[in-house]
Amino acid sequence: MSKVLITGSEGLVGNALKRLDWTGHTVLYASRRRVNLTKQDQVDSLFSEVKPDMVIHAAARVGGIQFNLDTPAQQFHDNIMMNTLVLDAAYRHGVTNLVAFGTACSFPGDLTVFGEDSLHAGEPYPAHRSYAYAKRMVDVQIEAYNKQYGLNWCSLIPGNIFGENDNFNLTSGHVVPSLIRKCYEASLSLEHFNVWGTGQARREFIYSGNIARIVRDLLFMESPPQKVLATGESYSILEIASMIMEAFGYHNINWETNKPEGQKSRVADKTMFNSKFKDFEYSDMQTSLAATCQWFKENYDSFRS
């Protein structure tokens, strides 16, 4: 019976991983309340105690555009330390299978279509610079460790993830949870649902339950790629906002066109993903968004903010 260690267990992906069937494996979870992954002594103690055979490294310090702009030093330091220490400890403790998370923010900012081979082809979007470079190093470290130590580790680069147990903080949250909170609170006060930009920017969004299934499959894959993009379908912010308004039954939207909305379009090349996950079925977008909105409504007094 293999031991699987999952970091970031209280986050969006960590909670989705908890809902999966892990029959035949012992799964152990590490949250930031248990261990500070930026401290080497605590990381070493965790691995010595758990002695995992496999690791899913999902812990990260994440946020939206404003969060990355406001705290670039912390974003760089915390993310690069977590990744460096966890992956090195995994090697030193004989971990055979490992999947670590990258981010689509790391891709060059001038790309409209991006794939695994273009990760290091240019500068990331300026607003995400420090966070993006720290997360790029996941790929560099895995490549180096695979090459020098004969490992077969993999990094998963997801699109914009959303789902239950997300971070709904309006400063540090990503676009979908922020829109969900804004819309719901606007419906309570009968005020405008204010959304940055024009609504025309397009992104690929993926439900956390889908990401959880993908990362579990990669963990047990005999020959995983060094890195693989996992994204959903492309939607405009207008389309996402409309589905959220439909879920809450509230349609009083106001577009704040003087606010930034990021890159106009960012679409993934799914060649690698489709070759490894030929029969993968995504959850329906509107159903997944509605379920997330319902979860937020039911947990409004205690959601992670």
C-alpha positions as CSV (number, residue, x, y, z in Angstrom):
1,M,0.0,0.0,0.0
2,S,1.7,3.2,-1.2
3,K,1.8,6.3,0.9
4,V,0.8,9.5,-0.9
5,L,1.6,12.9,0.5
6,I,-0.5,15.8,-0.6
7,T,0.7,19.4,0.2
8,G,-1.7,22.3,0.2
9,S,-4.5,20.0,1.5
10,E,-6.8,22.9,2.6
11,G,-6.6,24.6,-0.7
12,L,-8.8,24.4,-3.8
13,V,-7.0,21.4,-5.4
14,G,-6.2,19.8,-2.1
15,N,-9.9,19.6,-1.1
16,A,-10.8,18.3,-4.5
17,L,-8.2,15.5,-4.1
18,K,-9.7,14.6,-0.8
19,R,-13.0,13.8,-2.6
20,L,-11.4,11.2,-4.9
21,D,-11.3,7.4,-4.3
22,W,-7.8,6.5,-3.0
23,T,-8.6,2.8,-2.4
24,G,-5.3,0.8,-2.1
25,H,-3.3,3.8,-1.0
26,T,-2.6,5.6,2.3
27,V,-3.1,9.4,1.7
28,L,-1.6,11.9,4.1
29,Y,-2.3,15.6,4.0
30,A,0.0,18.6,4.8
31,S,-1.6,22.0,5.3
32,R,0.1,25.3,6.2
33,R,-1.4,25.0,9.6
34,R,0.7,21.8,10.1
35,V,3.9,22.8,8.4
36,N,5.6,25.8,6.9
37,L,7.0,24.6,3.6
38,T,9.3,27.6,3.2
39,K,11.3,26.3,6.2
40,Q,13.8,23.5,5.5
41,D,13.7,22.0,9.0
42,Q,10.0,21.7,8.9
43,V,10.0,20.2,5.4
44,D,12.6,17.7,6.4
45,S,10.6,16.8,9.6
46,L,7.5,16.2,7.5
47,F,9.2,13.8,5.1
48,S,11.0,12.0,7.9
49,E,7.7,11.5,9.7
50,V,5.5,10.6,6.7
51,K,8.0,8.7,4.6
52,P,5.9,9.0,1.4
53,D,6.3,6.9,-1.7
54,M,4.5,9.5,-3.9
55,V,4.0,13.2,-3.6
56,I,1.4,15.7,-5.1
57,H,2.8,19.1,-4.4
58,A,-0.2,21.4,-4.7
59,A,0.8,24.0,-2.0
60,A,1.4,27.5,-3.3
61,R,0.9,31.2,-2.5
62,V,-1.6,32.2,-5.1
63,G,-3.7,35.2,-6.0
64,G,-5.1,37.3,-8.8
65,I,-3.6,40.2,-10.7
66,Q,-3.8,42.7,-7.9
67,F,-2.4,40.3,-5.4
68,N,0.6,39.6,-7.6
69,L,1.1,43.4,-8.1
70,D,0.9,44.2,-4.4
71,T,3.1,41.4,-3.0
72,P,5.7,40.5,-5.7
73,A,8.6,39.8,-3.2
74,Q,6.5,37.4,-1.1
75,Q,5.1,35.8,-4.2
76,F,8.6,35.0,-5.4
77,H,10.1,34.0,-2.1
78,D,7.4,31.8,-0.8
79,N,6.7,29.9,-4.0
80,I,10.3,29.3,-5.0
81,M,11.2,28.2,-1.5
82,M,8.2,25.8,-1.2
83,N,9.0,24.2,-4.6
84,T,12.7,24.0,-4.0
85,L,12.5,22.5,-0.6
86,V,9.7,20.0,-1.2
87,L,11.1,18.6,-4.4
88,D,14.6,18.3,-3.0
89,A,13.2,16.6,0.2
90,A,11.2,14.2,-2.1
91,Y,14.4,13.2,-3.9
92,R,16.4,12.7,-0.7
93,H,13.7,10.6,0.8
94,G,13.4,8.3,-2.2
95,V,10.0,9.5,-3.6
96,T,9.3,7.5,-6.8
97,N,6.3,9.3,-8.2
98,L,5.8,13.1,-8.0
99,V,3.5,15.7,-9.6
100,A,4.1,19.4,-8.8
101,F,1.9,22.3,-9.9
102,G,3.1,25.0,-12.3
103,T,0.8,27.8,-13.5
104,A,-0.4,29.1,-16.8
105,C,0.6,32.6,-15.7
106,S,4.2,31.5,-16.3
107,F,3.8,31.4,-20.1
108,P,5.2,34.4,-22.1
109,G,2.8,37.3,-22.0
110,D,2.7,37.9,-25.7
111,L,1.4,34.4,-26.7
112,T,-2.2,33.9,-27.7
113,V,-1.7,30.1,-28.1
114,F,0.7,28.3,-25.8
115,G,2.0,24.8,-25.3
116,E,4.5,23.0,-23.2
117,D,7.4,23.9,-25.5
118,S,6.8,27.6,-25.2
119,L,6.9,27.9,-21.4
120,H,10.4,29.5,-21.4
121,A,10.1,31.3,-24.8
122,G,9.8,34.9,-23.4
123,E,8.8,37.2,-20.6
124,P,5.6,36.4,-18.7
125,Y,2.8,39.0,-18.5
126,P,4.3,41.9,-16.4
127,A,1.6,41.8,-13.6
128,H,2.5,38.2,-12.8
129,R,6.3,38.5,-13.3
130,S,7.7,37.4,-9.8
131,Y,5.0,34.7,-9.3
132,A,5.4,33.5,-12.8
133,Y,9.2,33.1,-12.6
134,A,9.0,31.3,-9.3
135,K,6.5,28.8,-10.7
136,R,8.5,28.4,-13.9
137,M,11.3,27.0,-11.8
138,V,9.1,24.0,-11.0
139,D,9.7,22.8,-14.5
140,V,13.4,23.7,-14.4
141,Q,13.9,21.8,-11.2
142,I,12.0,18.7,-12.3
143,E,13.9,18.7,-15.6
144,A,17.2,18.9,-13.6
145,Y,16.3,16.2,-11.1
146,N,14.9,13.9,-13.8
147,K,18.1,14.3,-15.8
148,Q,20.7,13.9,-13.0
149,Y,18.9,11.4,-10.8
150,G,17.0,9.3,-13.4
151,L,13.6,10.2,-12.0
152,N,10.3,10.3,-13.8
153,W,8.6,13.3,-12.2
154,C,6.0,15.6,-13.8
155,S,4.7,19.1,-13.5
156,L,1.0,19.9,-14.2
157,I,0.2,23.3,-15.6
158,P,-3.5,24.0,-15.1
159,G,-5.6,26.7,-16.6
160,N,-7.8,28.9,-14.4
161,I,-9.1,26.5,-11.7
162,F,-12.3,27.1,-9.8
163,G,-14.6,25.1,-7.5
164,E,-15.7,24.5,-4.0
165,N,-13.4,25.6,-1.2
166,D,-11.8,28.2,-3.4
167,N,-10.2,31.4,-2.2
168,F,-12.9,34.0,-2.4
169,N,-10.9,36.9,-1.2
170,L,-11.4,39.9,-3.5
171,T,-7.7,40.9,-3.3
172,S,-6.0,37.5,-3.5
173,G,-8.6,35.4,-5.2
174,H,-8.6,34.4,-8.9
175,V,-11.2,35.6,-11.4
176,V,-14.0,33.0,-11.0
177,P,-14.2,33.0,-7.1
178,S,-13.9,36.8,-7.1
179,L,-16.8,37.1,-9.6
180,I,-18.9,34.7,-7.6
181,R,-18.4,36.6,-4.4
182,K,-19.0,40.0,-6.0
183,C,-22.2,38.8,-7.7
184,Y,-23.6,37.2,-4.5
185,E,-22.8,40.2,-2.3
186,A,-24.3,42.5,-4.9
187,S,-27.5,40.4,-4.9
188,L,-27.7,40.7,-1.1
189,S,-27.3,44.6,-1.2
190,L,-29.2,45.0,-4.5
191,E,-26.2,46.9,-5.9
192,H,-24.3,46.7,-9.1
193,F,-22.3,43.5,-9.8
194,N,-19.0,45.3,-10.7
195,V,-16.7,43.5,-13.1
196,W,-13.2,44.7,-14.2
197,G,-12.7,45.3,-17.9
198,T,-15.0,44.9,-20.9
199,G,-15.8,41.2,-20.6
200,Q,-14.2,40.4,-23.9
201,A,-11.0,38.8,-22.5
202,R,-11.0,35.0,-22.9
203,R,-9.5,32.4,-20.7
204,E,-9.7,28.6,-20.3
205,F,-11.3,27.5,-17.1
206,I,-11.3,24.1,-15.5
207,Y,-13.2,22.7,-12.5
208,S,-11.2,21.6,-9.5
209,G,-12.7,18.1,-9.7
210,N,-11.4,17.7,-13.2
211,I,-7.9,18.8,-12.1
212,A,-8.0,16.3,-9.2
213,R,-8.7,13.4,-11.5
214,I,-6.0,14.5,-13.9
215,V,-3.3,14.8,-11.3
216,R,-4.2,11.4,-9.8
217,D,-3.8,9.8,-13.2
218,L,-0.5,11.5,-13.8
219,L,0.8,10.3,-10.4
220,F,0.2,6.7,-11.4
221,M,1.2,7.0,-15.0
222,E,4.1,4.8,-16.0
223,S,5.7,7.3,-18.3
224,P,4.3,10.8,-17.6
225,P,5.6,13.8,-19.7
226,Q,7.9,16.2,-17.9
227,K,5.2,18.7,-18.0
228,V,1.6,18.8,-19.3
229,L,-0.9,21.5,-19.7
230,A,-4.4,20.8,-18.4
231,T,-7.1,23.4,-19.4
232,G,-10.7,23.4,-20.1
233,E,-12.8,25.2,-22.7
234,S,-12.3,28.9,-23.6
235,Y,-14.8,31.4,-22.3
236,S,-15.0,35.1,-22.3
237,I,-15.3,36.9,-18.9
238,L,-18.8,38.0,-20.1
239,E,-19.8,34.4,-20.6
240,I,-18.5,33.4,-17.1
241,A,-20.2,36.4,-15.5
242,S,-23.5,35.5,-17.2
243,M,-23.4,31.9,-16.0
244,I,-22.7,33.2,-12.4
245,M,-25.6,35.7,-12.6
246,E,-27.8,32.9,-13.8
247,A,-26.8,30.7,-10.9
248,F,-27.7,33.5,-8.4
249,G,-30.7,34.8,-10.3
250,Y,-29.2,38.3,-10.3
251,H,-28.4,40.3,-13.4
252,N,-27.4,43.8,-12.4
253,I,-23.9,44.0,-13.9
254,N,-21.6,47.0,-14.4
255,W,-18.4,46.8,-16.4
256,E,-15.6,48.9,-15.0
257,T,-13.8,49.5,-18.2
258,N,-11.1,51.7,-16.6
259,K,-9.8,48.6,-14.7
260,P,-7.2,46.1,-16.1
261,E,-8.4,42.8,-17.5
262,G,-5.1,41.2,-18.5
263,Q,-4.3,39.6,-21.8
264,K,-7.1,39.6,-24.3
265,S,-6.9,35.9,-25.1
266,R,-4.9,33.0,-23.9
267,V,-5.6,29.5,-25.4
268,A,-3.7,26.3,-24.8
269,D,-2.4,23.8,-27.3
270,K,-3.9,20.5,-26.0
271,T,-1.9,18.2,-28.2
272,M,0.1,16.7,-25.2
273,F,-3.0,16.4,-23.0
274,N,-5.1,14.8,-25.6
275,S,-2.3,12.2,-26.3
276,K,-2.2,11.2,-22.6
277,F,-5.9,11.6,-21.7
278,K,-7.6,10.4,-24.9
279,D,-10.9,9.6,-23.2
280,F,-11.1,12.3,-20.5
281,E,-14.5,13.8,-20.0
282,Y,-14.8,17.3,-18.6
283,S,-17.6,18.3,-16.2
284,D,-20.2,20.6,-17.8
285,M,-19.1,24.2,-17.3
286,Q,-22.5,25.7,-16.3
287,T,-23.2,22.8,-14.0
288,S,-19.8,23.1,-12.3
289,L,-20.1,26.8,-11.9
290,A,-23.6,26.5,-10.5
291,A,-22.4,23.9,-7.9
292,T,-19.6,26.3,-6.9
293,C,-22.0,29.2,-6.5
294,Q,-24.3,27.0,-4.4
295,W,-21.4,25.9,-2.2
296,F,-20.4,29.5,-1.7
297,K,-23.9,30.5,-0.8
298,E,-24.3,27.7,1.7
299,N,-20.8,28.5,3.2
300,Y,-21.0,32.3,3.0
301,D,-20.5,32.7,6.8
302,S,-17.4,30.6,6.9
303,F,-15.8,30.5,3.4
304,R,-12.0,30.7,3.0
305,S,-11.2,34.4,2.5
